[in-house]
């Protein structure tokens, strides 16, 4: 089992910055961290959970939702085994619970997002 623990949430004023971190630990943590895709999702009140950004551990490719492109940056810290999300120029619409997620393994291959953190609140006030 993989354990994901988010930190860095809280309240911030519009235009400000916040950095979220997701600490990764557990069985096959190193393999998943360096091979599979990890991601940040978020869920705002009354809305469905959406993919914010993802990072492929094998080819280092990244994805950003249009709504955060140019403002958010995702990165892996291999020394600390964390997935970080630097959020800049925050807007009120970024207010949500943010979740860290990681793909699981089936037959040694990366599969779906099987592992999730508990979620952390980010509130942006205008």
Secondary structure, 3 states (H helix, E strand, C coil): CEEEEEECCEEEECCCCEEEEEEEEECCHHHHHHHCEEEEEEECCCCCCEEEEEEECCCCCEEECCCCCCCEEEEEECCCCEEEEEECCCCHHHCEEEEEEEEEEECCEEEEEEEECCCEEEEEEC
